[in-house]
Amino acid sequence: MTVGLLTTNYNTYELSTKCIENCLRFADDTIDKFVVVDDCSNEKFDVEFDNVTLIRNVENKGLVKSLNVGLAALDTDLVILFDSDAWPLEKYIERTKAYFRDNPKVGIAAYEIENAEGQPTAVFEPEPDAMSVVLGQKLHKYYQSKFNKNPKLITVYTCAMVIRKEVLQEIGGFDENYDWLELDHDICMRAIRKGWHIGVMPIKAFHKGSGTPQLVSKRLIRFYKNRVMLLKKFNKYPLGPLLNMIIIGRLSIEYVFINVLGRFKYSEEVRKDKAYSRSKLISLFVNGTI
């Protein structure tokens, strides 16, 4: 069973270097090919490791397309993906191979993750459904914790993910219609619909998880755009016009709350950002953009 390793870099030289160093340090068996895709970084990025292939995008393509560039350069039985701010914390190659040999129905699996404080953090969640946009993110998280503790179908995150070659041959790479939100849910959901299982391996990895700096409003708007697109793709957004009306109603209530009681709860900058996101989302749902 051959193993390929893929990570991407965009202006994260120090983190990417740590990722590469630790992937090599904890490799207890052969990495048949190690690919790093630099997404046209502004800062200098050189790979000074033996047996690591650096691919440089001539223009900034974004995470999803960069991952597909890397996948196209690999032809191994397993492909291990690490974000630039993620890496293994223990020997992992032999145990990864053993896991996939022992679980032939598993097509995609994630490592167990620890955060910067050394605490375990989520590596999977229940397969997304319409409730995630009907209830809103915070209320939906509470709903899941109370009523969906043992989901039948899960999706795992790309920060520390392993994919079988057969899965990629059946479903292709990452869907480039998304930005970097929902790409992990989408590839897992496509694999599930081809009969593959999704798993979590008892192998520890680290993920800093700082995320891309951006206003909360921009991230929220991007979440709704990508999530609704995902749900529609997999026919999990039934009675769309009715759901849109319910979502608009909830967002309108939130907008009023933010502009009235929010004046006493949030700073003016935070309040305006929250109000803008609700106003913009209402407009996008009303005019059919989402």
N, C-alpha and C positions, 0 to 999 in steps of 0.2 A: 504494500500500500504506500504510494508516494504522497508526499506532503509539500504543498506550496504555501508561501506566506505572503500576505499583501497588506501594505499600509500606505496611506497617502500623507502628503505634507503640503501645507499652505501657510507659509510664514510661521512655522512652529519648529524651528531648527532644534532648539534644546530638547523639547519634548520628543520630537521624532527621533533624535539621536538616542535618547533614553529608551525609547520603544525598541529600536533596532538592537541596542546593546543588550537589553534584557531578553529579547527574543532569542538572541544567539547564546547568551549566558545560560539560560535554562533549557536549551535544546539538548535533550538526552538521546536524540537519534538524528538522522540526517534530515535536513531541510533541503529538499530536492531543488527548489527554486525559491528565492526570496526577491520579491519585487517591491520597489518603492516608487510611487508616482508623485512627482512634484507638480503641483497645479499652477505652474507659472508664478512662483513666489516672487515677491518684491525683494526679499532679503536673500542673501547668498545661501545656497544649500548644496553641499557636496557630501556624497556618501563615501566614507573612507574605510569601508569594511570589505573584506574579501568575500566573494561569492554572493554579493548583493547587487542586484540589477536596478539601476536608476533610470526611470523614464521621465523625461521632462515634457510637459505639455507646452506647446508653443504659444498657447493662449489660455486664459483662465476658463476652465470648463465647469467648475463646480464639483462637489463631492461625488454625486451620482455618476456622472460621466467619467470622472477620474477612476472610480472603482471599476467601471466597465473596461476602461483602458487596461487596468491591471489584470482583470480577469481574462482578457483576451490574450495576455502574455503568459498565462499559466495553463498547463495541461496536466495537472496532477490529480490523483484520486480524491484528495481532500484539499480544500483551500481554507486557510486560517486567516481571518481578517482581524486586524487590530486598528482602532483609531490611533492617531499620533500621540494621544495622551493616555494610552492604555498599553499594558504589557503583562506577560505572565509573572507570577510570583513564586512559582515552583516548577520543577521539571514537568514538561507537558506533552512532548511529542509522542512518546510511547503510550502514555495513558489516553491521549486523544485517539490514536490508532486503535487501541484496544476497545475504547468505548464504541467506536463506529463498527468494529468487527462484531462486537457482542450485541449490537442493536442495529441489525440490518435494515429495519424499517425507518430508522431516524435519518432524515435527509439534511436537517439543519439543527445545530445545537450551539449553546452558548456556554462560556465558562462562568463560574461563580465570581462575582465582582466585589472587591473592597474599594471604598472611597479613600480620599486623602486623609481621613481621620481613622482609617483602619476598620471602619464599620462596614458590614455587609450591606449591599444596596441591590435594588431590584434589577434583574436581568431579563425578566419576561413580564408580560401582562396578558390578560384574557384577549382573545381576538376582538378587535374593535367592532362596536355595533353603533346603531343610531343613538342610543342613550348617551353616548359620549358627547354629542353635540346638542342633544335635547336638554340635558341637565346642566351642561357646562362642566368644565374640568374639575373644579373643586368638589362640587356635589356628586359628580360621577365617581370620583375617587372614593368618596364615603360610601356611595351605593355599592361599589365593587367590594369594598372591605366587609360589608355587612351581608350582601346577598349573592356574591359570586366568589367565595373564598377558594373553591376548588374547580376552576374552569376546565371544561373538557378540551377546549382548543386554546392554545397559547401562541404568542409570537415572541421572538427573542430579539434583542438589540444587536446592531451591527458593531458596537464598540469592541466586542470580543466574541466573534461568531465563527463557526466552522460550517462549511457547505460541501456536500458531496458533489463530485464531478457529474454524476448521473442526474442530479437535480438541475444543475446548470444546463446540461444537454437537453433536458425535457422542457424547461420553462424559460431558458435564456437568463441573461443577467438582470441587473436592476432596472426598473422602469424609469426612464429618463423624463417622463412627464412630471414627476415630482421634483421638488428641490430636495434638501436633505431631510425633510420631515416625511415620515410614512414609508420611506424606502424599505425599512426592516419589516414593518407589518406587511407590506405588499409582497415581498419575496417569500415570506413565510406562508402567507395565505395562498399564494399560487402553488407552493409546494404541497400544502395540505390538500388542495383540490386535485392534485395528481396522486394522492394516496400516501404521501410521506408523513412521518411524524416529526414533531419538533421536541427537542430535549434540552436538558441542562446537565452539564458534566460536572462532577465533583472535583474540579480542578480550579485553583484560585488564580485570579488575575486582578490587576489594578486598573482603575479608571478614574482619572482626575475629574472629568466631567464638568469642566468649566463652561463649556458651551461657547457659541459665537456671540460676542457682545452685540446687543441690539435692544431697542426699546421694547418693553413688555407689550405695548400695543401692536407693534409689527409682528412679534412672535405669535400673538394671539390670532391676528388676522391670517397669518400664514397657516396656523394650525387648522382653522376652520376651512380654508380653501383646500388644503391637502387632504384633510380628513373626510370632507364630504365627497371629494373626487374619489378617494379610496372606497368609501361605502357604496357609491353609485357603481363603480367598476365591478364590485362583487355582489351587486343586487342586494345590498343590506341597507338601503335607504328607501323603504316602502312608503307609498303615499307621500311622495316628495313635497307637493304643495302644502299639505296639511302639516308636515313636520316643519317646513319653512315658517309657517304662521306661528306655530308653537315657539320656535326658536326666536323669532322676531319679538313675540310677546315677552319672553323671558329677558331678552336683551334690553327691551324698552324699560322694564321694571328696574333692571340693574342701572340703566342710564339715569333714571330719575333718582334712585338711591344715591348714586355717586355724586350727582349735582346738588343734592339736598343734604343728606346726612354725611356724605363723604367730605364735605367742607370742614367737618369737625374731626374726621378720622384720618385723613390723608394730608400730606403736604400739597400745596397748590400744583406743583409740577407733576406729582404722582396722580392727583385727581384729574388733571387735564388729559394725561396720557390714557388713563382708564376710560374717561368719558369719550375720548376720540375713538378708541378701539370699538366701543359699543355703537357709536354713531356710524362709523364706517361699515361695520358688519351689518347693521340694519339696512343700510343703503345697498350693500352688495347682495343681500338676500332679496330685497324688494325688487331690484332691477334684474335679478336672475343671473348675476355674475357668478354667484356660488350656487 
